[in-house]
Amino acid sequence: MTPYLKLMRFHFHISFISVIAGALFFAEPDFRFPVTAIFQCYVLFNVLLYGGIYTFNDIIDVAADAAHGTKKNRPLPSGQLGIGPASLFCALLIGVSLYFSQRLFSNDVLLIFLAFVAANAAYTLALKKIPYAGLSIVALTHTLRLVLGIVIANGSPDPYFFGAFYAMLFCIAVTIHGTYNVKPEDKKYYPRWALIACQIACSIFIVGLAMHASPSSVSWRILLVVFSVFVASSHLHFMRHPLAVLFMAKEKKK
């Protein structure tokens, strides 16, 4: 695999399932799945836009990656590719994706793409190392994927559901990070009581939104079941390993 392809991290493209879910669950009743549009969106979004974003992240983090045990083998810190060519590659990928997002789809899709660029830039340049702030961006980008799928399929957005979906993802991100991935020096920011408080707050928020929406719909039922199962599982000792595997977390060895 060439250094340029390695920068694009195709193994992360499973996240595109959120875009497909948005197109399926929020489409109009006479909806016909837009296979061509979804494929075009995949190429523009996952391959080009996020290929550029991942490259940007690697450029910013090249010094830190060089000192990391495994990340030092990435194209930039290992010297397989220079900063100059990588910067041009990044600009080309993002520029092409933004141009064709408007040409092939709409201004709404272009705005969503720009929101992804802004959110990821904020994460990489400032928020990644701030407790909870970086996790809020992770939840935001996954929520925006759902919105993107809805826009591509000309579906009907439900702002209450978006809020609940974001709260669920934020709660999951905080719980998984605080349980498995937090660094020793940051452990003080994620005590057990804080994780439980986050789960309680998000539960109240989600239930409150559900009371103002249509919780009987399929999408709401799935969200409420998934959230309830996750929260319950996070407190069961025998579920620690399955959750670590599911969320690709770094399970601590005793």
Residue pairs with C-beta under 8 A, 6 or more apart in sequence:
3 75
3 80
3 81
4 75
4 81
4 89
6 74
6 75
6 80
7 51
7 54
7 55
7 58
7 74
7 75
7 76
7 81
7 86
7 89
8 47
8 50
8 51
8 54
8 55
8 93
9 50
9 51
9 54
12 50
12 54
13 42
13 46
13 47
15 46
15 142
15 145
16 42
16 45
16 46
16 145
18 142
18 145
18 146
18 149
19 38
19 41
19 42
19 45
19 145
19 146
19 148
19 149
19 152
20 38
20 149
21 146
21 149
22 145
22 146
22 147
22 148
22 149
22 150
22 152
22 153
22 155
23 33
23 34
23 38
23 149
23 150
23 152
23 153
23 155
24 33
24 149
24 153
25 218
25 219
25 222
26 149
26 150
26 153
26 155
26 156
26 157
26 158
26 219
27 33
27 150
27 153
27 154
27 155
28 154
28 155
28 156
31 153
31 155
33 153
34 152
34 153
37 105
37 152
37 153
38 152
40 104
40 105
41 105
41 109
41 148
41 152
44 97
44 100
44 101
44 104
44 113
45 97
45 101
45 113
45 148
48 93
48 94
48 96
48 97
49 93
49 94
49 97
49 98
49 101
49 113
49 116
49 117
50 116
51 93
52 89
52 90
52 91
52 92
52 93
52 94
52 97
53 94
53 116
53 117
53 120
55 86
55 89
55 90
55 93
56 90
56 94
56 120
56 121
56 124
57 120
57 124
58 65
58 74
58 75
58 76
58 86
59 76
59 83
59 86
59 87
59 90
60 124
60 125
61 71
61 124
62 76
62 77
62 83
63 77
64 71
65 71
65 72
65 74
65 76
65 77
66 72
66 77
68 77
71 77
72 78
75 81
75 86
76 82
76 83
76 86
94 117
97 113
98 110
98 113
98 114
98 117
101 109
101 110
101 113
102 109
102 110
105 151
105 152
106 151
108 151
109 148
109 151
109 152
112 144
112 147
112 148
112 151
115 144
116 141
116 144
119 137
119 140
119 141
119 144
120 137
120 141
122 137
123 134
123 137
123 138
127 133
127 134
127 136
127 137
128 134
131 186
131 189
131 190
132 174
132 189
135 170
135 173
135 174
135 177
136 170
138 169
138 173
139 166
139 169
139 170
139 172
139 173
140 166
142 169
143 162
143 165
143 166
143 169
146 162
146 165
147 157
147 162
149 155
150 156
150 157
158 213
158 214
158 219
160 209
160 210
160 212
160 213
161 209
161 213
161 219
161 220
161 223
163 205
163 209
164 205
164 206
164 209
164 210
164 213
164 220
164 223
165 223
167 202
167 205
167 206
167 209
168 202
168 206
168 223
168 226
168 227
168 230
170 198
170 202
171 198
171 199
171 202
171 203
171 227
171 230
171 231
172 230
172 247
174 190
174 195
174 198
175 195
175 198
175 199
175 230
175 234
176 243
176 247
176 249
177 190
178 190
178 194
178 195
179 195
179 234
179 240
179 243
179 249
180 244
180 247
180 249
180 250
180 251
180 252
181 249
181 250
182 189
182 190
195 234
199 231
199 234
202 227
203 227
203 231
206 223
206 224
206 227
210 220
210 224
213 220
214 220
215 221
215 224
233 239
233 242
233 243
234 243
240 251
241 251
243 249
244 250
244 251
